[in-house]
Amino acid sequence: MAFLGSCATTETLYIPSLSQVTSAELQQKVLLNLQKLDTFEGRARVIVELPGHGYNGFAHVLVKPPDLVYVKTEAIFGIDIGALFLDNRYFAAYAPRENTLYYGDAKSLDLQDFLQVEIEREQLVEVFTGLDQLQPESSSTLSEEDGKFVLTGKLAEGVKKFWVDPARNVVVQSELRDAAGTIILKKEFQRFKKKDGVYLPQLIKLTRPLAKERLTLVYTRQKVNKEVAPGEFKVRTSKNAKKIFWRGSKTRRNQSGQTHDRARAE
């Protein structure tokens, strides 16, 4: 075991040895940090890199775990690009340029249609807060690498690895690799700061190398566990906005970047 003192604060961090921790215990320690988060509000610089084009702007993010998320995006000069609300039952997304409100069952939502990059719906809270959670398998192993605890689990389609800062009990990196060892998805979380007892990263990166996609969030403001009125989660539209009930996206990219047809709203 070891103790780490910070010059910037009086906080002393306890670092257990690998022999003192099991995979299940580490999962609970990481989860505890997320459980301290009641509400989250942040403003971030957003950079989306896609094949042939991209997007650079800002996002206002509201989160109330376990599943309430609101994201409003705008371009560099303050021009609204869109707004998205999602919980475990329902979603609403407004596209100002089309003056259209899309809404429907949360299960019908493919986030790539509205955020441009592929993100699993169930992981949206973790993505925007940067509090990635461990997913240990029965065959998972725990090791140590460069001062980080590494949880490695074998999946049917490949291998999932998590790098955990043992002093703060936060995931600083995770990777999903296929059976050939190729990285399918890489997540990076950096510049952690403690806010109201919760460790949060200021820099978040999600990269899909095969699809040549990357999402980068750089938070310039974060508020934790402050009261957020229910109306703040409301997607506001123009009075004459067109409303479309969403039944699913037309196309979806697979891991190699190819697309295949799906049903779309009428």
Secondary structure as GFF3:
##gff-version 3
##sequence-region A 1 266
A	DSSP	beta_strand	2	5	.	.	.	ID=ss1
A	DSSP	beta_strand	12	15	.	.	.	ID=ss2
A	DSSP	three_ten_helix	18	20	.	.	.	ID=ss3
A	DSSP	alpha_helix	23	35	.	.	.	ID=ss4
A	DSSP	beta_strand	40	50	.	.	.	ID=ss5
A	DSSP	beta_strand	53	64	.	.	.	ID=ss6
A	DSSP	beta_strand	68	75	.	.	.	ID=ss7
A	DSSP	beta_strand	80	86	.	.	.	ID=ss8
A	DSSP	beta_strand	90	95	.	.	.	ID=ss9
A	DSSP	beta_strand	100	105	.	.	.	ID=ss10
A	DSSP	three_ten_helix	106	108	.	.	.	ID=ss11
A	DSSP	alpha_helix	112	115	.	.	.	ID=ss12
A	DSSP	three_ten_helix	121	123	.	.	.	ID=ss13
A	DSSP	alpha_helix	124	129	.	.	.	ID=ss14
A	DSSP	beta_strand	141	145	.	.	.	ID=ss15
A	DSSP	beta_strand	148	155	.	.	.	ID=ss16
A	DSSP	beta_strand	158	165	.	.	.	ID=ss17
A	DSSP	beta_strand	170	178	.	.	.	ID=ss18
A	DSSP	beta_strand	183	195	.	.	.	ID=ss19
A	DSSP	beta_strand	198	208	.	.	.	ID=ss20
A	DSSP	beta_strand	213	224	.	.	.	ID=ss21
A	DSSP	three_ten_helix	230	233	.	.	.	ID=ss22
A	DSSP	beta_strand	242	245	.	.	.	ID=ss23
A	DSSP	beta_strand	251	253	.	.	.	ID=ss24
A	DSSP	beta_strand	259	261	.	.	.	ID=ss25
###
